Amino acid sequence: MTEGTTSAAAEGADTLTRLEQEGEIAADYLEGLLDIADLDGDIDMDVEADRAAVSIISDMGGRELQKLVGRDGEVLEALQELTRLAVHRETGDRSRLMLDIGGYRAKKRAELSELGAKAAAEVRSSGEPVKMNPMTPFERKVVHDAVKAAGLRSESEGEEPQRFVVVLPA
């Protein structure tokens, strides 16, 4: 093994360890939050696409956790930011941690992927760009990925919170 390979492997292991540490800090923070709110939920940690991923899941079908998701995921987004701040406070590093509650974000990702694929199909058949409705950064990222997977390109336009995706012909 060459020195560069060893260094790259060590760096990858360091990144994984750092992301696992972020997940542990986030889990502790969220467990405290669940205790304060008197809500039952299990915490699942993983590392996905070079970021820590933490999920709160419920044995009771998730209805109880709906309060933590809020309307259109607004409470979930706020809790994700608070959790990132808790991780930052402990590590000193900015976190890109993703939080899911009751499978909301996973379900939303599937819906948005389908929406992006449909927009790509429409652009492919018409040859005209398609402007989509305003979306959050998370939603735009999922749509961009779906459009790319369909072999087309897309870009974001507009200013927050009215920023939207435009799917472009090849």
Secondary structure, DSSP 8 states (H G I E B T S, - for coil): --HHHHHHHHHHHHHHHHHHHHHHHHHHHHHHHHHHHT---EEEEEEETTEEEEEEE-TTTTTTTHHHH-GGGHHHHHHHHHHHHHHHHHHSS----EEEETTHHHHHHHHHHHHHHHHHHHHHHH-S-EEEEE--HHHHHHHHHHHHHTT-EEEEES-TTS-EEEEE--
